[in-house]
Each structure stands twice: as structure tokens, then as C-alpha cells.
Amino acid sequence: MHTPNNIEHLKPFVKWVGGKSTSLLRLLEYIPSNIENYVEPFLGSGALFFALNFKKAIINDSNEELILAYKVIKEQCPELIMYLQSLIYDKELYEKIRAWDREPDFKQRSDLERAARLIYLIKTCYNGLYRVSKKNQFNTPFGNHKDPNICDVRTLLACSEYLNKTQAVIMNKDYEALLDDIPEDAFVYLDPPYFPVSKTANFTSYQSGKFNFSEQERLYNFCVKLHERGIRFMQSNSDTEDVRAIYKRFDIKVVEVSRRVNSNTQKRSAVNEVVITNYDPDTGIIKSL
């Protein structure tokens, strides 16, 4: 089992769909203790990334706005804090900033502006979760918060320190394009959009486009390539017959995870998920297929 770090105030700087804050302790039970290089291709809020000890990291997500926020926190944290501190919890301001991505020159805005926008919108929107339309435009309505902490200074500073200390290389690529960048001694954690638990369920999506069945098969082939290179990986996914069938050659463990019910942040239910590894969780030794 990997021992978590205890850096004060270090935690994800935003909430994200499928975040692993509620299942960290269970996941740590399956992570090897001797990690030198850490790689996370589907970063999201980075709950596991921020919880671990290692020397170097490659972190990646396909969401460009999210990755910009990580880069700005690493490289321009004082300026980001000043910008966020200038923003207030106001519906008119919220809708004005939310509408930026409808502008044709949105991507001409500075990285600092776009990073602050992402954090501000997530802190003040309904239920605090990032959601976009098919046009990839942020469409979550204004939230109903008492006093949202728009600028969590201590968390932002802790995240910035950690990103620099771990020499984190921050990327915005399709995960498959990372393969050649992953060192042989790396540990790779995969937290993709989950396989739907029923035929009527939708794939979890935090940007336009869907992670469909063929994408799940492509991810499996990526895992096989990691295994063939002798790289240890762990993947989280939903506990379904399809997932078990796809990954039957690997080690599969069931974990119970607390999940919010709909938008009610007070009600929680326990659901089963799977942890898939190509190594023995007790020894960290890669298994043969």
C-alpha cells in the first residue's frame, strides 16, 4: 500500500465529474509503495495525484480549459490569486464570464483569464460541476450558494508548490499519444469516463463527445501496450459484465464507493466499482497474462 503524503492544504482545487476524493483510501490499498514516476492520462480534479508521493509526474487531460488551469497554477499562481480575488459571487457577472466561450476570439484570451474563468464558474455554478453543451460551451446555470470560496488561497498555493516540486509535465493530448512519453519505471493511473452501468445510462461526459464502447476497447489496447512494456497500471471503472469481460486477463478487484445521489449533496449511496491492475497489489510485481 502506498503511503499518502500529508502536505497541508493540498487537495483538488475544483470539483470534477468522477472525482476520486471519496474513494482515495480504498485506491491507496492497491497502489505500489515504490513510485518514482507517476502518470495520469485522465487527470480531472487530480485527487489521487495530489495524494501520492513520487519524484516526477506526467499529467494529462483532454479538456483544454482544465489543463490551462493546472499550468497557470504551476506557473502564475500569485497572478491567478489576484485575479480570482477581484471576482464576486454575482449572477450577472457569472453569466457574462460564462458567455466568454461563445465569443469567436475566446481562445485569444490569456491563459490566466481562461484559468480564472474555469475556477470561478465551477465555484459558483449550480452543484459546482463542469458541464458543456455539444458545442463545447459551458452551460451550467448559476448556483445557489451562501458564500462560495471563489479564491481558496491556501489550496492554490499548495497545489502550485506540489506541481513544481514533482516536476509535473502538464499535457493536453489524447491519452494514446502519451505512450512514447511514459518511462519504463512509471506507474500509470487511468480514470476514464466510466462504462455505463445500464443500456439506458449515459457515459459520464465533462466535455463534448462521448466515450463509447469502441473507446473502451481502445483503452484496453492501450493497457495491453503498457503491460507489454512492463509498465504497471491501475484503472478505475464501473463494475459491469462488459468491463469484466474486456479486462478478464488482468487482476480485477471490487471496491465500494460513496456517490452523491443526483444533485443532493447530503444524500449518498454506495456503488460498486472495479480496480483493474496488471500487477499483484500486495507485491507490486507485474503478472503474466
Secondary structure, DSSP 8 states (H G I E B T S, - for coil): -------TT-S-SS--TT--GGGHHHHHTTS-S--SEEEESS-TT-HHHHH---SEEEEE-S-HHHHHHHHHHHH-HHHHHHHHHT----HHHHHHHHGGGGSTTGGGS-HHHHHHHHHHHHHHBGGG---B-TTS-B---B---SS--S--HHHHHHHHHHHHHTT-EEE-S-GGGGGGGS-TTEEEEE--S---SSTT-----SSSS---HHHHHHHHHHHHHHHHTT-EEEEEEE--HHHHHHTTTSEEEEEEEEEEETTEEEEEEEEEEEEEESB-TTT--B---
